[in-house]
Amino acid sequence: MKIYGTHLCSECDKAEIKLKELGIEYEYINFTDSISLLKEFTKFRDDHNEFDHIKGTGKIGIPCFVFENDEIIFDLEKAIEKAKKK
């Protein structure tokens, strides 16, 4: 599982702490680390209609959990449930 997020977001930090506590493996992409990662996230966000409902709210859509089958989940508990089923 990949997580798009930033350490400037308390929800992203909470998600990372919870996943570590549960021993769930993930790749964390902190898109505020560099312009290239920010571009990667904005392209990903623009290319996936799962973000459409978020764009109109003024929110970013993070933390964003992306699974190997390209399923995108925005809810931490749902992401944990899916990760545990593997």
N, C-alpha and C positions, 0 to 999 in steps of 0.2 A: 504494500500500500504506500502511496505517496501522499504527503500532506503539503498543500500549498498554504503558507501562512507567514506571519511575521512576529518577531518577538516584541513588537510595538503593540500587539493585540493580546489582552489578558485572556480571551477565550482560546486563542491559539496556544498560549503558555499552559493553560489548564489542561487542554487536550493532550499536549505532549507529556506533561507530568502523569496524567492518568494512564496513557499508553505505556509509559515506562514502568509504572507500578504494576501493570498487568502483564508485562513481559511481551507485549505485542510489537513485532518488528515493523518498522516503517522507514521511509526516506523523507526527511523534512526538507522542504524547499523554502527557505526564508527569502522571499522575493525582495526584501528591502536590503539585502546584502550587496546587491549590485544592479546596475542598470540592465544588464543582460538577463538577469533572473526576473526583474520586473517586466521586461518585454516578453519573456517566456510566459509569465502568468497572465498578462493582459491579452496576449494572443490566444492562450488556452481559454480564457474567459470569453473572449469575443467569438471563438469558434464553437462553443458548446451552448446549446439552447437551454441547458439546465440552469444557467445563470439568468435567463430572461426575467424570471419573476423577482430576482434580487436587484437587477439593474435599476428598476423604477423606484426602489425604496431608498436609494442613497447609500446602501451598504455595499461592501466589497464582495462578499461571498466567501469569507474565511472564518474558521478553518475549512478547507475544502479537502475531502478525503477522496482519493482516486484509486480505484482497484484495478487489478490486472486485466479485467474484462471491460475496462473503460467506464465502469459504473461510477457515478459521482454522487457522493453523499455529503450533506452539510451538517448533519446531526451527529455529535460525538457518540452517543449511546448506540445509534443505529450502525455507525462505523465499527464500533467495538463488537457488536453482535455479529456483523458480517465477518470481521477478521477472525473471530473465535471459531467460526464454522469451517475454516480452512483446515 
